[in-house]
Amino acid sequence: MTEPLAGKVAIVTGASRGIGAVVARHFVRDGAATALVGRDAERLEHEAKLIEADHPGAQTLVVACDVTDEAQVADLMAAVVERWGGIDILVNAAGGTGPIETPAQHYPVEEFRQILDLNVVGTFLPCKYAIPHLIARGGGRIVNISGTSGLRGYRYRSGYSASKWAVRGLTRTLALELGPYGITVNDVCPNVTHGERMDRIVATKAARSGRTPDEVYREFAEQTALGRFIDAEDVACAIDFLVSDHARNITGHDIPVDAGWDV
């Protein structure tokens, strides 16, 4: 089997679950030395063991890190460079949802700040501290996770939607700044994705609207051209392309993985 990322060093934040965990597995499968980053060290260790069981000899590094804490992010980058000598790929998959089904006038300001801190600052800081190492390598890839809520407004999710629009703006700005160094910066915009987070959102929406979870799931699915949710695998496959040589001339763009929602 070919390993298109052999010799590359990748960092994946939010790697303890969901999209981040699947992306990390793909990178290891493709030959990259991969740092799994998140706040839950125990869960990260579990993911790393699963990866190593499937890929004996895999190079993985578990780093417990709060991506909103500048000192911890600086230490994260230092640990990766000390271990493998540099950084080639950064995927910012860490993030959260904030309050759901909450009109703006009832949205607690502290929770608004928290979701902006996690989703925006938590994307900015890893970029800030990875960029010098990507430049030193002569090029690289940054992929951020935005979302379809960053492509349109999202009723009753003001904090989350605002944060995902901000990630898109950050992505485009960094693409302009880093293009001269051979670094591409893109973001992926997933739609409704199967998993724990979506189950929680559906359950809350169903409880507050007096409907069943099945009815809420069906409503979400019917909003897409293909009539279905997506899987974390779909997002990881899009990221596989963006970090490959095939995407060397794609930068500053939003890549929807949405089953045809934003059409």
Contacts in CASP RR format, 6 or more apart in sequence:
PFRMAT RR
TARGET T0000
AUTHOR 0000-0000-0000
METHOD contacts of the structure
MODEL  1
MTEPLAGKVAIVTGASRGIGAVVARHFVRDGAATALVGRDAERLEHEAKL
IEADHPGAQTLVVACDVTDEAQVADLMAAVVERWGGIDILVNAAGGTGPI
ETPAQHYPVEEFRQILDLNVVGTFLPCKYAIPHLIARGGGRIVNISGTSG
LRGYRYRSGYSASKWAVRGLTRTLALELGPYGITVNDVCPNVTHGERMDR
IVATKAARSGRTPDEVYREFAEQTALGRFIDAEDVACAIDFLVSDHARNI
TGHDIPVDAGWDV
3 30 0 8 1.000
3 31 0 8 1.000
4 30 0 8 1.000
4 31 0 8 1.000
4 244 0 8 1.000
4 245 0 8 1.000
5 27 0 8 1.000
5 30 0 8 1.000
5 31 0 8 1.000
5 32 0 8 1.000
5 89 0 8 1.000
5 243 0 8 1.000
6 30 0 8 1.000
6 31 0 8 1.000
6 32 0 8 1.000
7 31 0 8 1.000
7 32 0 8 1.000
7 33 0 8 1.000
7 88 0 8 1.000
8 31 0 8 1.000
8 32 0 8 1.000
8 33 0 8 1.000
8 88 0 8 1.000
8 89 0 8 1.000
9 32 0 8 1.000
9 33 0 8 1.000
9 34 0 8 1.000
9 35 0 8 1.000
9 80 0 8 1.000
9 84 0 8 1.000
9 85 0 8 1.000
9 86 0 8 1.000
9 87 0 8 1.000
9 88 0 8 1.000
9 89 0 8 1.000
10 24 0 8 1.000
10 27 0 8 1.000
10 32 0 8 1.000
10 33 0 8 1.000
10 34 0 8 1.000
10 35 0 8 1.000
10 87 0 8 1.000
10 88 0 8 1.000
10 89 0 8 1.000
10 90 0 8 1.000
10 91 0 8 1.000
10 243 0 8 1.000
11 34 0 8 1.000
11 35 0 8 1.000
11 37 0 8 1.000
11 76 0 8 1.000
11 77 0 8 1.000
11 80 0 8 1.000
11 87 0 8 1.000
11 89 0 8 1.000
11 90 0 8 1.000
11 91 0 8 1.000
11 126 0 8 1.000
11 130 0 8 1.000
12 20 0 8 1.000
12 23 0 8 1.000
12 24 0 8 1.000
12 27 0 8 1.000
12 34 0 8 1.000
12 35 0 8 1.000
12 36 0 8 1.000
12 37 0 8 1.000
12 91 0 8 1.000
12 93 0 8 1.000
13 20 0 8 1.000
13 37 0 8 1.000
13 38 0 8 1.000
13 65 0 8 1.000
13 67 0 8 1.000
13 91 0 8 1.000
13 92 0 8 1.000
13 93 0 8 1.000
13 94 0 8 1.000
13 122 0 8 1.000
13 126 0 8 1.000
14 20 0 8 1.000
14 21 0 8 1.000
14 37 0 8 1.000
14 38 0 8 1.000
14 67 0 8 1.000
14 93 0 8 1.000
14 94 0 8 1.000
14 95 0 8 1.000
15 21 0 8 1.000
15 23 0 8 1.000
15 24 0 8 1.000
15 36 0 8 1.000
15 37 0 8 1.000
15 38 0 8 1.000
15 44 0 8 1.000
15 47 0 8 1.000
15 93 0 8 1.000
16 36 0 8 1.000
16 38 0 8 1.000
16 39 0 8 1.000
16 40 0 8 1.000
16 43 0 8 1.000
16 44 0 8 1.000
16 47 0 8 1.000
17 43 0 8 1.000
17 47 0 8 1.000
17 196 0 8 1.000
18 93 0 8 1.000
18 195 0 8 1.000
18 196 0 8 1.000
18 197 0 8 1.000
18 232 0 8 1.000
19 93 0 8 1.000
19 145 0 8 1.000
19 190 0 8 1.000
19 193 0 8 1.000
19 232 0 8 1.000
19 235 0 8 1.000
19 236 0 8 1.000
20 91 0 8 1.000
20 93 0 8 1.000
20 232 0 8 1.000
20 236 0 8 1.000
21 36 0 8 1.000
21 47 0 8 1.000
21 232 0 8 1.000
22 232 0 8 1.000
22 233 0 8 1.000
22 235 0 8 1.000
22 236 0 8 1.000
23 91 0 8 1.000
23 93 0 8 1.000
23 235 0 8 1.000
23 236 0 8 1.000
23 239 0 8 1.000
24 34 0 8 1.000
24 36 0 8 1.000
24 47 0 8 1.000
24 51 0 8 1.000
24 60 0 8 1.000
25 50 0 8 1.000
25 51 0 8 1.000
25 54 0 8 1.000
25 236 0 8 1.000
26 236 0 8 1.000
26 237 0 8 1.000
26 239 0 8 1.000
26 240 0 8 1.000
27 34 0 8 1.000
27 89 0 8 1.000
27 243 0 8 1.000
28 34 0 8 1.000
28 51 0 8 1.000
28 55 0 8 1.000
28 58 0 8 1.000
28 59 0 8 1.000
28 60 0 8 1.000
29 54 0 8 1.000
29 55 0 8 1.000
30 240 0 8 1.000
31 58 0 8 1.000
32 59 0 8 1.000
32 88 0 8 1.000
32 89 0 8 1.000
33 59 0 8 1.000
33 60 0 8 1.000
33 61 0 8 1.000
33 83 0 8 1.000
33 84 0 8 1.000
34 51 0 8 1.000
34 58 0 8 1.000
34 59 0 8 1.000
34 60 0 8 1.000
34 61 0 8 1.000
35 60 0 8 1.000
35 61 0 8 1.000
35 62 0 8 1.000
35 63 0 8 1.000
35 76 0 8 1.000
35 79 0 8 1.000
35 80 0 8 1.000
35 83 0 8 1.000
36 44 0 8 1.000
36 47 0 8 1.000
36 48 0 8 1.000
36 60 0 8 1.000
36 61 0 8 1.000
36 62 0 8 1.000
36 63 0 8 1.000
37 44 0 8 1.000
37 63 0 8 1.000
37 64 0 8 1.000
37 65 0 8 1.000
37 67 0 8 1.000
37 76 0 8 1.000
37 94 0 8 1.000
37 126 0 8 1.000
38 44 0 8 1.000
38 63 0 8 1.000
38 64 0 8 1.000
38 65 0 8 1.000
38 66 0 8 1.000
38 67 0 8 1.000
38 94 0 8 1.000
39 64 0 8 1.000
39 65 0 8 1.000
39 66 0 8 1.000
40 64 0 8 1.000
41 62 0 8 1.000
41 64 0 8 1.000
44 62 0 8 1.000
44 63 0 8 1.000
44 64 0 8 1.000
45 62 0 8 1.000
48 60 0 8 1.000
48 62 0 8 1.000
51 58 0 8 1.000
51 60 0 8 1.000
52 58 0 8 1.000
52 60 0 8 1.000
59 84 0 8 1.000
61 79 0 8 1.000
61 80 0 8 1.000
61 83 0 8 1.000
61 84 0 8 1.000
63 76 0 8 1.000
63 79 0 8 1.000
63 80 0 8 1.000
65 72 0 8 1.000
65 73 0 8 1.000
65 75 0 8 1.000
65 76 0 8 1.000
66 72 0 8 1.000
67 73 0 8 1.000
67 92 0 8 1.000
67 94 0 8 1.000
67 118 0 8 1.000
67 121 0 8 1.000
67 122 0 8 1.000
67 123 0 8 1.000
67 125 0 8 1.000
67 126 0 8 1.000
68 117 0 8 1.000
68 118 0 8 1.000
68 121 0 8 1.000
68 122 0 8 1.000
68 125 0 8 1.000
69 125 0 8 1.000
70 125 0 8 1.000
73 122 0 8 1.000
73 125 0 8 1.000
73 126 0 8 1.000
73 128 0 8 1.000
73 129 0 8 1.000
74 129 0 8 1.000
76 126 0 8 1.000
76 129 0 8 1.000
77 87 0 8 1.000
77 126 0 8 1.000
77 129 0 8 1.000
77 130 0 8 1.000
77 133 0 8 1.000
80 86 0 8 1.000
80 87 0 8 1.000
81 87 0 8 1.000
81 133 0 8 1.000
86 133 0 8 1.000
86 136 0 8 1.000
86 137 0 8 1.000
87 130 0 8 1.000
87 133 0 8 1.000
87 134 0 8 1.000
87 137 0 8 1.000
88 134 0 8 1.000
88 137 0 8 1.000
88 139 0 8 1.000
88 140 0 8 1.000
88 141 0 8 1.000
89 140 0 8 1.000
89 141 0 8 1.000
89 142 0 8 1.000
89 143 0 8 1.000
89 243 0 8 1.000
90 126 0 8 1.000
90 127 0 8 1.000
90 130 0 8 1.000
90 134 0 8 1.000
90 141 0 8 1.000
90 142 0 8 1.000
90 143 0 8 1.000
91 142 0 8 1.000
91 143 0 8 1.000
91 144 0 8 1.000
91 145 0 8 1.000
91 239 0 8 1.000
91 243 0 8 1.000
92 122 0 8 1.000
92 123 0 8 1.000
92 126 0 8 1.000
92 127 0 8 1.000
92 142 0 8 1.000
92 143 0 8 1.000
92 144 0 8 1.000
92 145 0 8 1.000
93 145 0 8 1.000
94 118 0 8 1.000
94 122 0 8 1.000
94 123 0 8 1.000
95 118 0 8 1.000
95 119 0 8 1.000
95 122 0 8 1.000
95 145 0 8 1.000
96 115 0 8 1.000
96 118 0 8 1.000
96 119 0 8 1.000
96 160 0 8 1.000
96 197 0 8 1.000
97 115 0 8 1.000
97 157 0 8 1.000
97 160 0 8 1.000
97 197 0 8 1.000
97 201 0 8 1.000
98 111 0 8 1.000
98 114 0 8 1.000
98 115 0 8 1.000
98 157 0 8 1.000
98 159 0 8 1.000
98 160 0 8 1.000
99 107 0 8 1.000
99 108 0 8 1.000
99 111 0 8 1.000
99 157 0 8 1.000
99 159 0 8 1.000
100 156 0 8 1.000
100 157 0 8 1.000
100 160 0 8 1.000
100 201 0 8 1.000
100 204 0 8 1.000
100 205 0 8 1.000
101 156 0 8 1.000
101 204 0 8 1.000
101 205 0 8 1.000
101 208 0 8 1.000
101 209 0 8 1.000
102 156 0 8 1.000
102 157 0 8 1.000
102 158 0 8 1.000
103 156 0 8 1.000
104 158 0 8 1.000
107 158 0 8 1.000
107 159 0 8 1.000
112 158 0 8 1.000
112 159 0 8 1.000
112 162 0 8 1.000
115 159 0 8 1.000
115 160 0 8 1.000
115 163 0 8 1.000
116 159 0 8 1.000
116 162 0 8 1.000
116 163 0 8 1.000
116 166 0 8 1.000
118 163 0 8 1.000
119 160 0 8 1.000
119 163 0 8 1.000
119 164 0 8 1.000
119 166 0 8 1.000
119 167 0 8 1.000
120 163 0 8 1.000
120 166 0 8 1.000
120 167 0 8 1.000
120 170 0 8 1.000
123 144 0 8 1.000
123 167 0 8 1.000
123 170 0 8 1.000
124 170 0 8 1.000
127 142 0 8 1.000
127 144 0 8 1.000
127 170 0 8 1.000
127 174 0 8 1.000
127 185 0 8 1.000
130 142 0 8 1.000
131 174 0 8 1.000
131 178 0 8 1.000
131 183 0 8 1.000
134 140 0 8 1.000
134 142 0 8 1.000
134 178 0 8 1.000
134 181 0 8 1.000
134 183 0 8 1.000
135 178 0 8 1.000
135 181 0 8 1.000
135 183 0 8 1.000
138 181 0 8 1.000
138 182 0 8 1.000
139 181 0 8 1.000
139 182 0 8 1.000
139 183 0 8 1.000
140 182 0 8 1.000
140 183 0 8 1.000
140 184 0 8 1.000
141 183 0 8 1.000
141 184 0 8 1.000
141 185 0 8 1.000
141 242 0 8 1.000
141 243 0 8 1.000
141 247 0 8 1.000
142 171 0 8 1.000
142 174 0 8 1.000
142 178 0 8 1.000
142 183 0 8 1.000
142 184 0 8 1.000
142 185 0 8 1.000
142 186 0 8 1.000
143 185 0 8 1.000
143 186 0 8 1.000
143 187 0 8 1.000
143 188 0 8 1.000
143 239 0 8 1.000
143 242 0 8 1.000
143 243 0 8 1.000
144 167 0 8 1.000
144 170 0 8 1.000
144 171 0 8 1.000
144 185 0 8 1.000
144 186 0 8 1.000
144 187 0 8 1.000
144 188 0 8 1.000
145 167 0 8 1.000
145 187 0 8 1.000
145 188 0 8 1.000
145 190 0 8 1.000
145 235 0 8 1.000
146 164 0 8 1.000
146 165 0 8 1.000
146 167 0 8 1.000
146 168 0 8 1.000
146 171 0 8 1.000
146 187 0 8 1.000
146 188 0 8 1.000
146 189 0 8 1.000
146 254 0 8 1.000
147 164 0 8 1.000
147 167 0 8 1.000
147 187 0 8 1.000
147 188 0 8 1.000
147 189 0 8 1.000
147 190 0 8 1.000
147 191 0 8 1.000
147 256 0 8 1.000
148 189 0 8 1.000
148 190 0 8 1.000
148 191 0 8 1.000
148 256 0 8 1.000
148 258 0 8 1.000
148 261 0 8 1.000
148 262 0 8 1.000
149 157 0 8 1.000
149 160 0 8 1.000
149 161 0 8 1.000
149 164 0 8 1.000
150 161 0 8 1.000
150 164 0 8 1.000
150 165 0 8 1.000
150 167 0 8 1.000
150 168 0 8 1.000
150 189 0 8 1.000
151 168 0 8 1.000
151 189 0 8 1.000
151 254 0 8 1.000
151 256 0 8 1.000
151 262 0 8 1.000
152 262 0 8 1.000
153 161 0 8 1.000
154 160 0 8 1.000
154 161 0 8 1.000
164 189 0 8 1.000
167 187 0 8 1.000
168 187 0 8 1.000
168 189 0 8 1.000
168 254 0 8 1.000
171 185 0 8 1.000
171 186 0 8 1.000
171 187 0 8 1.000
171 252 0 8 1.000
171 254 0 8 1.000
172 185 0 8 1.000
172 252 0 8 1.000
174 185 0 8 1.000
175 184 0 8 1.000
175 185 0 8 1.000
175 186 0 8 1.000
175 251 0 8 1.000
175 252 0 8 1.000
175 253 0 8 1.000
176 252 0 8 1.000
178 184 0 8 1.000
178 185 0 8 1.000
179 251 0 8 1.000
184 242 0 8 1.000
184 247 0 8 1.000
184 248 0 8 1.000
184 250 0 8 1.000
184 251 0 8 1.000
184 252 0 8 1.000
185 251 0 8 1.000
185 252 0 8 1.000
186 242 0 8 1.000
186 247 0 8 1.000
186 250 0 8 1.000
186 251 0 8 1.000
186 252 0 8 1.000
186 253 0 8 1.000
186 254 0 8 1.000
186 255 0 8 1.000
187 252 0 8 1.000
187 253 0 8 1.000
187 254 0 8 1.000
187 255 0 8 1.000
188 235 0 8 1.000
188 238 0 8 1.000
188 239 0 8 1.000
188 242 0 8 1.000
188 254 0 8 1.000
188 255 0 8 1.000
188 256 0 8 1.000
188 257 0 8 1.000
189 254 0 8 1.000
189 255 0 8 1.000
189 256 0 8 1.000
189 257 0 8 1.000
189 258 0 8 1.000
189 262 0 8 1.000
190 230 0 8 1.000
190 234 0 8 1.000
190 235 0 8 1.000
190 257 0 8 1.000
190 258 0 8 1.000
191 224 0 8 1.000
191 229 0 8 1.000
191 230 0 8 1.000
191 256 0 8 1.000
191 257 0 8 1.000
191 258 0 8 1.000
191 259 0 8 1.000
191 260 0 8 1.000
191 261 0 8 1.000
191 262 0 8 1.000
192 198 0 8 1.000
192 220 0 8 1.000
192 221 0 8 1.000
192 224 0 8 1.000
192 229 0 8 1.000
192 230 0 8 1.000
192 261 0 8 1.000
193 229 0 8 1.000
193 230 0 8 1.000
193 231 0 8 1.000
193 232 0 8 1.000
193 235 0 8 1.000
194 229 0 8 1.000
194 230 0 8 1.000
194 231 0 8 1.000
194 232 0 8 1.000
195 232 0 8 1.000
198 229 0 8 1.000
202 213 0 8 1.000
202 216 0 8 1.000
202 217 0 8 1.000
202 220 0 8 1.000
203 213 0 8 1.000
205 211 0 8 1.000
205 216 0 8 1.000
206 212 0 8 1.000
206 213 0 8 1.000
206 215 0 8 1.000
206 216 0 8 1.000
209 216 0 8 1.000
217 229 0 8 1.000
220 229 0 8 1.000
221 227 0 8 1.000
221 228 0 8 1.000
221 229 0 8 1.000
223 261 0 8 1.000
224 258 0 8 1.000
224 259 0 8 1.000
224 260 0 8 1.000
224 261 0 8 1.000
225 259 0 8 1.000
225 260 0 8 1.000
225 261 0 8 1.000
225 263 0 8 1.000
226 259 0 8 1.000
226 260 0 8 1.000
227 259 0 8 1.000
228 259 0 8 1.000
229 259 0 8 1.000
230 257 0 8 1.000
230 258 0 8 1.000
230 259 0 8 1.000
234 257 0 8 1.000
235 257 0 8 1.000
238 255 0 8 1.000
238 257 0 8 1.000
241 247 0 8 1.000
242 250 0 8 1.000
242 255 0 8 1.000
256 262 0 8 1.000
END
